[in-house]
Structures are given as C-alpha cells and as structure tokens.
C-alpha cells in the first residue's frame, strides 16, 4: 500500500515537473515574442505623438458648387458624438458585455490575456477573446496583419502594448468615447450615432435600453446579429446583453426579464446611398493624386482622411438630384417591363442551365439564404439562393448620366449607376457599343470633307461580300430603291443605309482621324459597320466629344475640382483654366448642330417636345444598339451637354422590342432633367441658352428629304459596284441639280418648309 502511494507520488512529481517546464517554456517564448514585437520586428508601433493625434483626426469635406456638403472622407466613416450625448445605459451595456473590468485595468486584462495566450499557444485554440475595450479600440483603429501561425499572439501583444500606451494618454471616458465613435456595425456603418440612425432612425441619445442592447449585441458578429438580416439571432443576443447588465447590477433582474419579453422593434433607415456617391469617389481619386503632387513638391504630409481638408467641386447638387430622381423614375418602370419580357422568353431558365454547366458546386449555389438586395423602393431582404441573387443583378437595368459645361469642361452632374453603396462600378466610365449615337461624328467628318447637308445618299439594302456578307437594315427595315435620302434627313432619323453609303464616301482614314482627334479608341479594320456605331465608347468620352459640337469646335478637358484648402482655409490647389483644343471648324459645328436640332424637332428625339413638353432650343441624338443592348441619348445647348446611357451589366440582357430604343429608354431620363431645369428660371437662363447660328446655315431644310433617281438611276444602283468614280459622279450630279434649280421652285420650298427650332 505504501509502495503504491510512492508510485503515485512519482507520477505526480513527473506531471508537476512537466507542467513547470511547459509553463516556463511558454513564459520564455512569450517574453521572447513580446520583446520582438516591442522592438518593432513585426512592424513599427505608433508612438505617443501619433496616439495623441487620434482624437484630433478630422474628416475632409466635399462641397458642391452650390455649397452643399456632398461627401466626407474619413479614416473610418464615422459620425462622432459627445460624451453627454451617449445614454448611460448604452455605456453600461457595453462595459457589462465587452469589458466588465474596464475601469480597473491599465489597457489589458492580465488574467484574460494569459488565458488566451495559453489557449492559443498550448492548446492551439485560435478562437480569440480576452481583449479589453482599449485593445478592441486599437484593433478598430489600426487593424490586424497576418504573421502565419503567430498571427493571433503577435496581434494580441501589439494591441496590449499600444493599449497600455493609450491608457497613459487618454482618460477612461475619452477611451470609451473613442471606441463608441469608431466601432464598426457592418453595412459600412461606424460609431453608435450612425448605427442608431441606421437601425432605429433616431440619434444615439434617444435610444431605449433594449435598443442599446441590440446595438451592443451586434459587436460580437455584425452580420450574424444584424437585426434586419437575422432578427431572431439579434433578439436572442439582445437578451444575453440584458442578462449581463443585470448580473453587473446596472439594471434589476426584474427589469431585465421584462425587457426580454419585448418584441424586436427595428425602424430601419431606408437609404439608396449617396446621391453623389459616384462623383465623390471620382473626386477622391483625383484629390489623392493632387495631394501626392503637393506633398512631393512641398515636403508636406497632407492626409485626405485625417486632416480636415475642404474640396470644392463643380457639381451642381440641385441638378444632380434631378438626375438621380429621373433615373429612379424611369428604371423602376422599365425594369418591370423587361422582367415580363424576359419571363415570356424564359430567359432565366436558359441562364440557369448555363450556370449549371459552369458551376463547380451548383447544389450549394441553389441553397436559399438571407440576402440584402438593392431595390428602387429601398434595400430588400429576401430568402433566396446565390443563383437567384446573381440572376437578380444580372437582369437589372442600369443607367448613367453625365452633364457638363461645354465651354469650361466643368462636370455639373455625374450619376455612375443605380446605387453607389450596392453597385459601386461606375457606368460613366464603362465602354459600351456607341450605336447610332456615333453617327454625328461620321456626318461631321463628311462636312469637314466639304460635303453638304443636301448631299443625297443611297437608301438601298445591299449585301457586302467583302465584309462577311454583312447586310445592314434601317431601324424600321425600310429601304427605297427609287429614291435617295438627304444627308440632313438621314441623320435626323438615324437611318442606317444612308450612313453606310456616307461611310464609303468619307473613307475609313478620314473617319479614323476624327476619332483620333476626339480621343476615341483606335479602330484598325475598315468594316463599314463602324458607321453604325460598333465602336465601344464610354459616356465620358461621348459627352466630351458632343461638347465640341456645342462649343463650336473647341473641346475642353473635363474637370471636377475647383480648389482644395486645408482646415484653416489655406489654398493648397486651384484649378487653372487651360485653352480648349480645336477639333472642328466652327462653321461646320454650326451645320451639324442645325442638323441635330432636327432630331429634336421632327426626328428620333421628337418625344422631347411631344411627350415631355421641353421647349428650349436643343440639338440631340438618340442611340440604339442593333439588339437593344445599349440605349443612349445626348442633347446640348451652347452652355450644357447631357448624356445618358441605359442597359444591363451584360449586353446579353436586353429588350427585344422598341422599349429598348434610345428614344424609349434613355431619352426620358434626359427629358425629365431638362424639363426640371426649364422650370427653374435661374437654371434655365444659365444652361438652356439659345444657339447663335447664322440664318443661311438652315438653308438645307429647303432640300426635300427624298429625291427620285429615275429608271436609269434604279438600274445603275442595281448593277454598279460602289466605285470611287460613282461617288464623284453622284456628288457632281447633286451639285449641278442644286445649282440649276429654278428660282420659283426654291421660293416655294422656302415658303412651306418646316420652321427650325
């Protein structure tokens, strides 16, 4: 019996020795790791000066031209509140749940810290935990980096060191305030003030106890405990927080039990994102580039996210909101029509079959889950599969709007898509098929080459054997073998067949020169389809080019930023006006503008007048891709250019009807904006100014839209090969007939011609 006790004693001693060895080894390893982290081997630690500046960080503000704050740039996008504006029960809930020894430790909780260290090093459990509120604040401010299997212990040690330094600089109240103003709640929401407004539509100081418990409960896992996405999880977690508050004596057990029985009440703030979100993002990119140059030149260290800079822009917020509203009004209606058309065509069935062939895990993608979706009525939470979510966005119509001042190059309005938060890809910069909106640049090339608006063009269907038997058609599938079409009329009605004829007369080289001077991407082949807009262009490139028409041949560089100042008003940057580039002759621009006015008065853009009642002088052009995948509309005066594009993210999704045309899909957006500007006297006088085009420029209206060519001409067109010789003959004949026209006939035409705009 005694021997057995000795044996057990030996085993106990061995276990004790083993434990001591392991513990000493762990402490030695901890000490070594601590020393390496402290020495900066795993990255430099912020010093006292840097830590002191945290409370002084200030957001940079972005102003519109009409002095509206349209954006803020934060290191973290948060809304700060004062200590007195945070209810005591919210502070109590935070301390009870996240760090009950907050007011007694010095930045780190030794007991919790040792526990986590032993768990992670000895037991290989990387579940985390044990961080004080001060350490969590450090993590929120500085983030974490990866160091392989040492990731967790290294980050914990770094956070403990920085936290202890912060505790020497800030009071407990200041640290708690910094935490509550910077803690993330998901959905790009930081700080309790922003969270209170997002989930309860009220300020933080107005929160009830149970509402504070909901927000504090979210800190454990933003998405899992999100009250909108996962209300039951949120309710359970809220009750846990209430129990912890009772345990720490902040509320009574009876009060806690009473609050637990309350239903989860959320008043979610519906938001479709920043009205100028896409513009603000573009300004951010450009401002950072400018600051880099300023810092390099002056050895300064201006920081856009921390130094409270002021960025003054060209955007007119009033018109921006008009454009955002116009997009919403149009697409909320047209999306329903497209959905019905896609359903009739069973497009989703075909798309799902394709996804099944491509998917590595189709079964998993088909499982339903809660998903937050963008909707024109506000964010919608639906229980759908990943595939359903992908289809939802795949079939969605998007729109972009760009409005500029053609004389100065100022960007007045920039709408890059439906919603910057949900759909951040900027469609103003996306390259899509230009379609018929490209035609004015072909016609302008012809005018520059001494051709006239009264030049008559062929309107006959042909098969082009040298170009893969390409056989273009007019939009309405019409053609006229016994008559030709006046150039001005062909452009006004966006006719394809005459445009192809004009391309052969102009030639690829001259059209290529026009594209080059406008800054368009180069095209190398000589396919005549380029005349119908097969070139991929962005809305930005197109608006800039149309501005050259509006500015009588002078093309200005577009810009967004007028000036940048520091927080005290010192000017760091001011936009310098540069001379615009001359790309066209002024007289030829008058001519193309006069022709494009007919688009609005009687051509493809006539709905601007008849449907929307816009009366101002305008020149414009619609654009419709052959399969309705891209829809465009442009309009301008001497002082404003507006461009709109509508389409799905993939050209494979589109209408198969005229609902997808430029006049039906894109024009109404521009029309609504222009009508609103027209109804505002001040904006109207500034932007909707009249053209000063000489009277004789409109003489082309005397030329009939169609002209018979006779039997001889009919057979010539059947058997001729479109040689250069024929082009010269047609031009000479047109010129001769115009010169020989009897004076009385000319007088009659002038008497009965349609009035110009």
C-alpha positions in Angstrom: 0.0 0.0 0.0 2.8 2.3 0.8 4.7 1.4 -2.4 1.6 2.3 -4.4 1.5 5.7 -2.8 5.1 6.3 -3.6 4.5 5.2 -7.2 1.6 7.6 -7.5 3.7 10.3 -5.9 6.4 9.8 -8.6 3.9 10.2 -11.3 2.5 13.3 -9.7 6.0 14.8 -9.4 6.6 14.0 -13.1 3.4 15.7 -14.1 4.3 18.7 -11.9 7.8 18.9 -13.4 6.3 18.6 -16.9 3.8 21.4 -16.2 6.5 23.6 -14.8 8.8 23.0 -17.8 6.0 23.7 -20.2 4.9 26.8 -18.3 8.5 28.2 -18.1 9.0 27.4 -21.8 5.7 29.2 -22.6 6.7 32.2 -20.5 10.2 32.3 -22.1 8.6 32.1 -25.5 6.1 34.8 -24.5 8.9 37.0 -23.3 10.9 36.5 -26.4 7.9 37.2 -28.6 7.0 40.2 -26.6 10.5 41.6 -26.9 10.5 41.1 -30.7 7.1 42.8 -31.1 8.1 45.6 -28.8 11.3 46.1 -30.8 9.3 46.5 -34.0 10.3 43.3 -35.7 6.6 42.7 -36.6 6.0 46.3 -37.6 6.6 49.7 -36.1 4.3 50.6 -33.2 2.7 54.1 -33.0 4.4 56.5 -30.6 2.9 59.0 -28.2 2.7 61.7 -30.8 0.7 59.5 -33.2 -1.6 58.2 -30.5 -2.3 61.8 -29.3 -3.4 62.8 -32.8 -6.1 60.2 -33.0 -8.6 62.4 -31.1 -7.8 65.3 -33.4 -8.5 63.5 -36.7 -11.0 65.4 -38.7 -12.9 64.4 -41.8 -12.2 66.1 -45.1 -15.4 67.6 -46.6 -16.5 67.7 -50.2 -18.7 70.7 -51.3 -20.8 71.1 -54.4 -20.7 74.3 -56.5 -24.0 75.3 -54.7 -22.3 74.9 -51.3 -23.8 71.6 -50.2 -21.7 69.0 -48.4 -21.9 66.0 -50.7 -19.2 63.8 -49.2 -16.8 63.1 -46.3 -13.5 61.3 -46.3 -12.7 59.6 -43.0 -10.0 57.1 -42.0 -13.2 55.4 -40.8 -16.5 56.7 -42.0 -18.0 57.6 -38.6 -20.2 60.3 -37.1 -18.7 61.5 -33.8 -20.9 62.4 -30.8 -20.0 63.9 -27.5 -19.9 62.1 -24.2 -23.0 63.7 -22.9 -25.0 62.6 -26.0 -24.4 58.9 -25.2 -27.0 57.4 -22.8 -25.6 55.9 -19.6 -27.4 52.6 -20.3 -25.6 52.2 -23.6 -22.2 52.7 -21.8 -23.3 50.2 -19.2 -24.4 47.6 -21.8 -21.0 47.9 -23.5 -19.0 47.5 -20.3 -21.1 44.6 -19.0 -20.8 42.8 -22.2 -17.4 43.5 -23.5 -15.1 44.5 -20.6 -16.5 44.5 -17.0 -13.1 45.4 -15.5 -12.7 48.3 -17.9 -12.3 51.0 -15.1 -9.8 49.0 -13.2 -7.3 47.6 -15.7 -4.5 49.6 -17.5 -5.4 48.7 -21.1 -5.1 45.0 -20.8 -6.6 42.4 -18.6 -3.8 40.2 -17.3 -6.0 37.2 -16.4 -7.8 37.2 -19.7 -4.6 37.8 -21.6 -2.8 34.8 -20.0 -5.9 32.6 -20.6 -6.0 33.5 -24.3 -2.2 33.0 -24.6 -2.3 29.6 -23.0 -5.3 28.6 -25.2 -3.6 29.7 -28.4 -0.1 28.5 -27.8 -0.6 25.4 -25.7 -4.0 24.2 -26.8 -3.8 25.6 -30.4 -7.2 27.2 -29.9 -7.3 30.4 -32.0 -10.8 31.4 -31.1 -9.6 34.7 -29.7 -11.4 36.6 -26.9 -9.9 38.3 -23.8 -9.4 41.7 -25.4 -10.2 44.8 -23.4 -12.2 47.6 -24.8 -9.0 49.6 -25.2 -7.4 46.7 -27.2 -10.5 46.4 -29.3 -10.2 50.2 -30.0 -6.6 49.6 -31.1 -7.8 46.9 -33.4 -10.5 49.1 -34.9 -8.1 51.9 -35.5 -5.1 50.0 -36.8 -6.5 46.7 -38.0 -4.6 43.4 -37.9 -1.9 41.8 -40.1 -1.1 38.2 -40.8 2.0 36.5 -39.4 1.3 32.9 -40.2 0.8 30.7 -37.1 1.9 33.6 -34.9 -0.9 35.9 -36.2 -3.1 35.8 -33.1 -0.4 36.1 -30.4 1.6 38.8 -32.2 -1.5 40.9 -32.8 -2.7 40.4 -29.2 0.7 41.5 -27.9 0.8 44.5 -30.3 -2.7 45.5 -29.2 -1.7 45.2 -25.5 1.4 47.4 -25.9 -0.5 50.1 -27.8 -3.5 49.9 -25.4 -1.2 50.4 -22.4 0.3 53.5 -24.1 -3.2 54.9 -24.9 -4.2 54.4 -21.3 -1.4 56.8 -20.3 -2.6 59.5 -22.7 -6.4 59.3 -22.5 -8.8 59.1 -19.6 -11.2 56.1 -19.4 -14.1 58.3 -20.5 -12.1 59.5 -23.6 -11.2 56.0 -24.5 -14.8 54.8 -24.2 -15.9 57.7 -26.3 -13.3 56.9 -29.0 -14.5 53.3 -29.0 -18.1 54.2 -29.3 -17.4 56.6 -32.1 -15.3 54.2 -34.2 -16.7 50.7 -33.6 -18.0 49.0 -36.8 -21.6 47.8 -37.0 -21.4 46.4 -40.6 -23.1 47.9 -43.6 -20.2 50.4 -43.7 -21.6 52.0 -40.6 -19.2 53.1 -37.9 -20.0 54.5 -34.4 -23.1 54.3 -32.3 -24.6 57.5 -33.7 -24.6 56.2 -37.3 -25.8 52.8 -36.1 -28.7 54.3 -34.1 -29.8 56.2 -37.1 -29.5 53.2 -39.4 -31.3 50.7 -37.3 -33.7 52.8 -35.3 -33.9 56.1 -37.3 -33.0 58.1 -34.2 -30.0 59.7 -32.5 -27.9 57.7 -30.0 -29.1 59.8 -27.1 -32.7 58.8 -27.8 -32.1 55.1 -27.6 -34.1 52.9 -25.2 -32.3 50.3 -23.0 -33.5 47.4 -25.2 -32.3 49.2 -28.3 -28.9 49.9 -26.8 -28.7 46.1 -26.1 -29.4 45.3 -29.7 -26.5 47.5 -30.9 -24.1 46.2 -28.3 -25.1 42.7 -29.2 -24.1 43.3 -32.8 -20.5 43.9 -31.8 -19.9 40.2 -31.4 -20.7 39.5 -35.1 -22.1 42.3 -37.2 -23.9 40.2 -39.8 -25.0 37.2 -37.7 -26.6 39.5 -35.1 -27.9 42.1 -37.6 -31.5 42.8 -36.6 -32.6 43.2 -40.2 -30.9 40.2 -41.7 -31.2 37.9 -38.7 -33.9 39.2 -36.4 -34.2 36.1 -34.2 -30.4 35.9 -33.7 -30.5 39.6 -32.8 -33.3 39.1 -30.3 -31.5 36.3 -28.5 -28.2 38.2 -28.4 -30.1 41.3 -27.1 -31.4 39.2 -24.2 -27.9 38.0 -23.4 -26.8 41.6 -23.1 -29.7 42.4 -20.8 -28.8 39.5 -18.6 -25.2 40.6 -18.4 -26.4 44.2 -17.4 -28.5 42.7 -14.6 -25.6 40.5 -13.5 -23.3 43.6 -13.2 -26.0 45.4 -11.3 -26.8 48.1 -14.0 -30.5 47.0 -14.0 -32.6 44.8 -11.8 -33.3 41.2 -12.7 -37.0 42.0 -12.8 -36.3 44.9 -15.3 -34.2 42.6 -17.4 -36.8 39.9 -17.6 -39.4 42.5 -18.5 -37.3 43.9 -21.3 -36.5 40.4 -22.7 -40.2 39.8 -23.3 -40.4 42.8 -25.7 -40.5 42.1 -29.4 -37.6 43.2 -31.5 -38.6 46.6 -33.0 -36.5 48.0 -35.7 -37.1 51.2 -37.6 -34.5 50.7 -40.4 -33.5 53.9 -42.2 -34.1 53.1 -45.9 -31.3 54.7 -47.9 -30.4 54.3 -51.6 -26.9 55.6 -50.9 -25.3 59.0 -51.5 -26.9 61.0 -54.3 -23.5 62.0 -55.5 -21.6 58.8 -54.4 -20.0 58.0 -57.7 -18.9 61.6 -58.2 -17.5 61.8 -54.7 -15.5 58.6 -55.3 -14.0 60.1 -58.5 -13.1 63.3 -56.7 -11.4 61.2 -54.0 -9.2 59.5 -56.6 -8.3 62.8 -58.2 -7.7 64.6 -54.9 -5.3 61.9 -53.7 -3.4 62.3 -56.9 -3.2 66.0 -56.4 -2.1 65.7 -52.8 0.7 63.3 -53.8 2.0 66.0 -56.1 1.6 68.7 -53.4 3.3 66.6 -50.8 6.2 65.8 -53.1 6.6 69.4 -54.2 6.4 70.9 -50.7 7.7 68.0 -48.5 4.3 68.2 -46.7 2.2 65.3 -45.4 -1.4 66.2 -46.1 -3.8 63.3 -45.5 -7.2 63.3 -47.1 -8.7 61.0 -44.4 -7.4 62.8 -41.3 -6.5 66.4 -41.9 -10.0 68.0 -42.4 -9.3 69.3 -45.9 -12.0 71.1 -47.9 -12.6 70.0 -51.5 -14.7 72.4 -53.6 -16.1 70.8 -56.7 -18.0 71.7 -59.9 -21.1 69.5 -59.2 -24.4 71.2 -59.0 -26.3 69.3 -56.3 -29.7 70.6 -57.4 -29.3 69.2 -60.9 -27.6 66.1 -59.5 -30.7 65.3 -57.5 -32.9 65.9 -60.6 -30.8 63.3 -62.5 -30.9 60.7 -59.6 -34.7 61.1 -59.4 -35.1 60.9 -63.2 -33.1 57.6 -63.2 -35.2 56.1 -60.5 -38.5 57.2 -62.1 -37.5 55.7 -65.5 -35.9 52.5 -64.4 -38.4 51.5 -61.7 -41.0 51.4 -64.6 -38.8 49.9 -67.3 -37.4 47.2 -65.1 -40.9 45.7 -64.7 -41.4 45.7 -68.4 -38.1 44.0 -69.0 -38.8 41.4 -66.3 -42.1 40.5 -68.1 -40.3 40.2 -71.4 -37.6 38.0 -70.0 -40.2 35.8 -68.4 -42.0 35.3 -71.7 -38.8 34.4 -73.3 -37.9 32.0 -70.4 -34.5 33.7 -70.2 -33.9 32.7 -66.6 -34.3 29.0 -67.5 -31.7 29.3 -70.2 -29.4 31.2 -67.9 -29.7 28.7 -65.1 -28.9 25.9 -67.5 -25.7 27.7 -68.4 -24.8 28.3 -64.8 -25.3 24.6 -64.1 -22.8 23.7 -66.8 -20.3 26.3 -65.4 -20.8 25.9 -61.7 -18.4 23.8 -59.6 -21.0 23.4 -56.8 -24.4 24.0 -58.3 -26.2 22.4 -55.3 -24.6 24.8 -52.8 -25.4 27.7 -55.1 -29.0 26.7 -55.1 -29.5 26.7 -51.3 -31.6 29.6 -50.0 -30.2 32.1 -47.6 -31.0 35.6 -46.4 -29.7 38.2 -48.9 -29.9 42.0 -48.9 -30.8 43.3 -52.3 -30.9 46.7 -53.9 -34.4 47.8 -54.8 -35.7 51.2 -56.0 -38.1 51.2 -53.0 -35.2 50.7 -50.7 -33.0 47.7 -49.6 -34.9 44.4 -49.5 -34.1 41.3 -47.5 -35.1 38.1 -49.3 -34.6 34.4 -48.6 -33.2 33.3 -51.9 -30.3 31.3 -53.3 -27.0 32.6 -54.5 -28.1 31.8 -58.1 -31.3 33.8 -57.7 -29.3 36.7 -56.3 -26.9 36.6 -59.3 -29.8 36.5 -61.7 -31.5 39.4 -59.9 -28.5 41.6 -60.6 -27.7 40.1 -64.0 -31.1 41.1 -65.4 -31.0 44.6 -63.8 -31.1 47.7 -65.9 -28.5 50.3 -65.0 -28.3 54.0 -66.0 -25.6 56.6 -66.0 -25.9 60.4 -66.6 -23.2 62.9 -67.2 -23.9 66.6 -67.6 -21.1 69.1 -68.4 -20.4 72.7 -69.3 -19.0 72.5 -72.9 -17.2 75.8 -72.6 -15.3 75.3 -69.3 -15.3 71.5 -69.0 -17.0 71.6 -65.6 -18.8 68.4 -64.6 -22.2 69.5 -63.4 -23.8 66.1 -62.8 -22.3 62.6 -62.5 -24.6 59.6 -61.9 -22.5 56.4 -62.3 -25.2 53.9 -61.7 -28.3 53.0 -59.6 -26.7 53.0 -56.2 -23.1 53.6 -55.2 -23.2 51.5 -52.0 -24.7 48.4 -53.6 -23.4 48.8 -57.1 -20.2 50.7 -57.0 -19.0 50.0 -60.5 -19.1 53.4 -62.4 -21.0 53.1 -65.7 -20.0 56.6 -66.8 -16.6 55.0 -67.4 -17.8 51.7 -68.8 -17.2 51.1 -72.5 -20.3 50.0 -74.4 -21.3 49.9 -78.1 -21.9 53.5 -79.1 -24.6 52.6 -81.6 -26.3 55.4 -83.6 -25.1 58.0 -81.1 -21.7 57.7 -83.0 -23.2 58.8 -86.3 -22.8 62.6 -85.8 -19.1 62.1 -85.8 -19.3 60.3 -89.2 -21.5 63.1 -90.6 -19.2 65.7 -89.1 -16.3 64.1 -90.9 -18.3 64.4 -94.1 -19.0 68.0 -93.5 -15.3 68.7 -92.8 -14.6 67.0 -96.1 -16.7 69.7 -97.9 -19.8 67.5 -98.2 -23.1 69.3 -97.7 -26.3 68.5 -95.7 -28.2 68.4 -99.0 -26.0 65.6 -100.3 -28.3 62.7 -101.3 -27.3 59.3 -100.1 -28.4 55.8 -101.1 -31.1 54.1 -99.1 -30.9 50.6 -100.7 -30.3 47.3 -99.0 -27.0 45.7 -100.0 -25.0 42.7 -99.1 -21.3 43.4 -98.7 -19.5 40.3 -99.8 -16.1 41.8 -98.8 -17.3 42.1 -95.2 -18.7 38.7 -94.4 -21.9 39.2 -96.4 -22.9 42.0 -94.0 -26.4 43.2 -94.8 -27.4 46.2 -92.7 -31.0 47.4 -92.4 -32.7 50.6 -91.3 -34.2 50.7 -87.9 -37.7 50.3 -89.4 -36.4 47.8 -92.1 -37.4 50.3 -94.8 -35.4 51.0 -98.0 -36.0 52.9 -101.2 -34.5 51.7 -104.4 -36.0 54.5 -106.5 -35.0 57.5 -104.3 -32.1 58.8 -102.4 -32.1 60.5 -98.9 -30.8 63.9 -98.0 -27.9 63.7 -95.5 -29.6 66.0 -93.0 -32.8 63.9 -93.0 -30.8 60.6 -92.7 -29.1 61.9 -89.6 -32.2 63.3 -88.1 -34.0 60.0 -88.4 -30.8 57.9 -87.7 -31.1 55.9 -90.9 -28.5 53.1 -91.3 -28.4 52.5 -95.0 -27.6 56.1 -96.0 -25.0 56.2 -93.2 -23.2 53.2 -94.6 -23.2 54.9 -98.0 -21.7 58.0 -96.4 -19.0 55.9 -94.8 -17.8 54.7 -98.2 -17.8 58.3 -99.5 -15.8 59.6 -96.5 -13.5 56.6 -96.2 -12.0 54.8 -93.2 -8.9 57.0 -92.9 -10.7 60.3 -92.5 -13.2 58.9 -90.0 -10.2 57.4 -88.1 -8.6 60.9 -88.0 -11.8 62.3 -86.5 -11.8 59.6 -83.8 -8.2 60.2 -83.0 -8.6 63.9 -82.5 -11.6 63.3 -80.2 -9.6 60.9 -78.1 -11.6 57.8 -79.0 -10.0 54.3 -79.0 -8.4 53.5 -82.3 -10.1 51.1 -84.8 -8.0 49.3 -87.3 -10.3 47.5 -89.7 -12.2 49.1 -92.4 -15.5 47.4 -91.8 -18.4 49.7 -92.8 -20.3 48.7 -89.6 -18.3 51.3 -87.8 -20.6 53.8 -89.4 -23.4 52.4 -87.3 -21.6 52.7 -84.0 -19.8 49.3 -83.4 -17.0 51.2 -81.6 -17.1 50.8 -77.8 -17.1 54.1 -76.1 -17.7 55.4 -72.6 -20.3 58.0 -71.7 -17.4 60.2 -70.5 -15.8 60.1 -74.0 -19.1 60.6 -75.8 -20.2 63.7 -73.7 -16.7 65.2 -74.1 -16.9 64.8 -77.9 -20.5 66.2 -78.1 -19.3 69.2 -76.1 -17.1 70.0 -79.1 -20.2 70.5 -81.2 -21.8 72.7 -78.6 -18.6 74.8 -78.2 -18.3 75.3 -81.9 -15.3 73.0 -82.5 -13.4 73.6 -79.2 -13.1 70.6 -76.9 -12.3 71.3 -73.2 -10.9 68.8 -70.8 -13.5 67.8 -68.2 -12.7 68.6 -64.6 -14.4 68.2 -61.2 -12.2 70.0 -58.6 -12.2 73.8 -58.4 -9.9 74.1 -55.3 -8.6 72.3 -52.2 -7.9 74.0 -48.9 -6.6 72.9 -45.5 -8.9 73.0 -42.5 -7.9 76.7 -41.9 -8.7 77.8 -45.4 -5.2 77.9 -46.9 -5.5 77.1 -50.6 -3.5 74.0 -51.5 -4.7 73.7 -55.1 -6.7 75.8 -57.5 -7.8 74.7 -61.0 -6.1 76.5 -63.7 -8.1 77.2 -66.9 -6.5 75.8 -70.0 -7.2 76.6 -73.6 -9.6 74.1 -75.2 -8.4 72.0 -78.1 -9.7 72.9 -81.6 -11.0 69.8 -83.2 -13.6 71.1 -85.8 -14.3 74.2 -87.8 -16.8 76.5 -86.1 -18.9 76.8 -89.3 -19.1 73.0 -89.6 -20.2 72.7 -86.0 -23.0 75.2 -86.6 -24.0 73.0 -89.5 -24.0 69.7 -87.5 -25.9 71.5 -84.7 -28.5 72.7 -87.1 -28.9 69.1 -88.4 -29.1 67.7 -84.9 -31.8 70.2 -84.0 -34.0 68.4 -86.5 -33.6 65.2 -84.3 -35.4 67.0 -81.6 -38.0 68.9 -83.7 -39.0 66.0 -86.0 -36.6 63.1 -85.8 -35.9 60.3 -83.4 -35.8 62.7 -80.4 -39.2 64.4 -81.1 -40.6 62.9 -78.0 -38.6 65.5 -76.1 -41.2 68.0 -77.3 -44.4 66.0 -77.8 -44.1 63.7 -74.7 -42.2 65.8 -72.2 -43.0 69.3 -73.3 -39.4 70.6 -73.4 -39.5 73.8 -75.4 -35.9 75.1 -75.2 -33.6 75.1 -78.2 -31.8 71.8 -78.3 -29.7 69.7 -80.5 -29.6 66.0 -79.8 -29.1 62.4 -80.9 -30.5 59.0 -79.9 -28.6 55.8 -80.0 -29.8 52.3 -80.1 -27.6 49.2 -80.4 -28.8 46.7 -83.0 -30.1 44.2 -80.4 -31.2 46.9 -78.0 -28.4 46.1 -75.6 -27.3 49.7 -75.3 -29.5 52.8 -75.3 -28.2 56.3 -75.5 -29.4 59.9 -75.7 -27.4 63.2 -76.0 -28.7 66.8 -76.0 -26.9 70.1 -75.8 -27.1 73.9 -75.9 -24.1 76.3 -76.0 -23.9 76.0 -72.2 -24.8 72.4 -71.3 -24.3 68.9 -72.6 -26.3 66.0 -71.1 -25.6 62.4 -71.9 -27.5 59.3 -70.7 -26.9 55.6 -71.2 -29.2 52.7 -70.1 -28.5 48.9 -70.3 -27.8 45.8 -68.3 -24.4 44.9 -67.0 -24.1 42.3 -69.7 -25.1 43.1 -73.3 -26.7 39.7 -73.4 -29.6 41.1 -71.4 -31.9 43.5 -73.3 -35.3 44.2 -74.6 -36.4 42.6 -77.8 -38.8 45.4 -78.5 -38.7 49.2 -79.1 -38.8 49.6 -75.3 -35.1 49.2 -75.6 -34.6 52.1 -78.1 -32.7 55.2 -77.2 -35.9 57.3 -77.5 -37.9 55.0 -75.2 -35.2 54.0 -72.6 -32.5 56.7 -72.4 -34.2 59.9 -73.6 -36.9 60.1 -70.8 -34.1 60.5 -68.2 -32.6 63.4 -70.0 -36.0 64.8 -70.8 -37.1 64.9 -67.1 -33.8 66.6 -66.1 -34.1 69.2 -68.9 -37.8 69.8 -68.1 -36.9 70.5 -64.4 -34.1 72.8 -65.4 -36.5 74.6 -67.8 -39.0 75.1 -64.9 -36.3 76.8 -62.8 -35.8 80.3 -64.1 -32.3 80.7 -62.8 -31.1 77.4 -64.0 -32.8 77.9 -67.4 -31.2 81.2 -68.0 -27.8 79.7 -67.2 -27.9 76.5 -69.1 -30.7 76.4 -71.6 -29.4 79.2 -73.8 -30.2 79.6 -77.5 -27.9 78.9 -80.4 -26.5 81.8 -82.4 -26.4 80.1 -85.8 -26.5 82.2 -89.0 -29.8 82.0 -90.8 -28.2 80.7 -94.0 -26.9 77.6 -92.2 -30.5 76.3 -92.2 -30.8 76.5 -96.0 -30.5 72.7 -96.1 -34.1 72.5 -95.0 -35.1 73.5 -98.5 -33.8 70.2 -99.7 -36.5 67.6 -99.8 -35.9 64.6 -97.6 -36.2 62.2 -100.5 -35.3 62.6 -104.2 -36.4 60.2 -107.0 -33.5 58.9 -109.1 -35.5 57.6 -112.1 -35.3 54.3 -114.1 -31.7 54.9 -115.1 -30.6 55.6 -111.6 -32.5 52.5 -110.4 -30.6 50.1 -112.8 -27.3 51.9 -112.0 -27.8 51.1 -108.4 -28.7 47.5 -109.1 -25.6 46.8 -111.1 -23.0 49.4 -110.0 -20.2 48.3 -107.7 -19.9 51.5 -105.5 -16.7 52.5 -107.0 -14.9 55.8 -106.2 -15.8 57.0 -109.7 -19.5 56.6 -108.9 -19.2 58.6 -105.7 -17.7 61.5 -107.6 -20.4 61.3 -110.2 -23.2 61.4 -107.6 -21.6 64.4 -105.9 -21.2 66.3 -109.1 -24.8 65.5 -110.2 -26.2 66.6 -106.8 -24.3 69.9 -107.0 -25.4 70.5 -110.6 -29.1 69.9 -109.8 -28.9 72.2 -106.8 -27.2 75.0 -108.9 -29.8 74.6 -111.8 -32.8 74.6 -109.6 -35.4 77.2 -110.8 -35.7 80.2 -108.6 -39.5 79.9 -108.3 -39.2 76.3 -107.1 -36.7 77.4 -104.4 -39.1 80.1 -103.3 -42.0 77.6 -102.9 -39.8 75.4 -100.8 -38.8 78.2 -98.5 -42.4 79.2 -98.0 -43.6 75.7 -97.0 -40.5 74.4 -95.2 -40.8 73.5 -91.5 -39.7 76.1 -89.1 -36.4 75.4 -87.4 -36.1 75.4 -83.6 
